[in-house]
Amino acid sequence: MIKILHLSTSDIACDSRIIKSLQAAKDNGFLVKGIGIYMEHTGQYIDSNKLNELNIISLKLFFRKFRKIPASIRHFLVLMEYYIKAFKLALKNKPDLLHCNDEIPLPLAVFVSLFTKSKIIYDAHELESEKNGLSNFKKKIILKVEKMFWGKIDGLIVVSPSIKKWYEEKFPNIPTRIVLNAPVFNKLKTKNDKYFHNKYKLKDNDIVFLYIGAFLPGRGLELVAQEIGIMKDCHIVYLGYGSEKNKLLELSKKYNNIHIHDAVEHQQVVTLAQSADVGLCLIENISLSDYYCLPNKLFEYIFSKIPILASNFPDIRDVLSNYNIGVCVDLDPISIKSGVELIIKDYKKYKKNLEILDFSSLGWNSQANNIIELYKEVLGN
């Protein structure tokens, strides 16, 4: 049987995209294994049975404990420790194909392939050299790493049409597939159980705006809270976790219509979201990767059949306009206010379009097929 090895510097045990990719390969008859790094945080981990079933190894790295040494030195030592441990495991596994998640494991994948003759898939979860928070120096380093090893890459996976076009313009073309950050598609009836209304003791006619995802800078969390927080009969529920949680908790004390919900397991997200009224997919335009994004939450809202208020970015705008299921706005007070008013005014139209929408092309089953097709093309099957 053909062996697929995923390499990642995330904690695969709570990385839903990699888990779904591993499961798709396993379901299609490949032998799978994943090597990542164990992280101590509040993310939702899969159970131990699934870890064993998908052969996921989360490496515990000794140098991550050295908090008192300079961060740059510690990061270098952690990376070297990861490379050495993952390299030994990879050689032992002798994979036919290395699925490299993001740019950091790319040098490792290329080095392993020298000994195993493995094919390499580069899975860019974002526009790697243009991610939010990178210094110009780091952007140049990442771009240089991609250019240095591009000739060794046999296939490329990207998450949006705009990112695909960007790579095509910057690098020689190689077999490429777009794999959306979509949830697993299940034909579930929309539940009208008023979960959020009941939990927060809201009135029946109160409108619940739901934000799903990480509480991080660059998500417009405070701006949206301040704008919707002063609107009558409107409530925001922030569902997730992250570094901005304390700021949101302070805002929830200031506005009684702002609510903070703990993160839930990935498979529960769509079920809970169905009891909201509007999904918030508002992201600040502070990096090209953000501007070209198609985030998980966008598809989770679609599958929950709730209209969407989203940032006016090209790929997000295309999805919303193609299916006529929401409103795009700029992240300024006037645009957000008018967007909220418009989505409330045309709510029934957007809701009806979602009810009749065929989700199959957007769901994970379709995305998994794209991955398997690329595997077969690269492997020559």
Buried (B, 14 or more C-beta within 10 A) or exposed (E): EBBBBBBBBBBBBBBBBBBBBBBBBBEBEBBBBBBBBBBEEEBBBBEEEBBEBBBBBBBEBEBBEEEEEEEEEBEEBBBEBBBEBBBEBBEEBEBBBBBBBBBBBBBBBBBBBEEBEBBBBBBBBBBBBBBBEBEEEEBEBBBEBBEEBBEBBBBBBBBBBBBBEBBBEEBEEBBBBBBBBBBBBEEEEEBEEEBBBEEBEBEEEBBBBBBBBBBBBBBBBBBBBBBBBEBEEBBBBBBBBBEBBEBBEEBBEEBEBBBBBEBBEBEEBBBBBBBBBBBBBBBBBBBBBBBBBBBBBBBBBBBBBBBBBBBBBBBBBBBBEEBBBBBBBBBEEEBBBEBBEBBBEBBEEBBEBBEEBEBEEBBBBBBBBBBBEBBEEBBEE
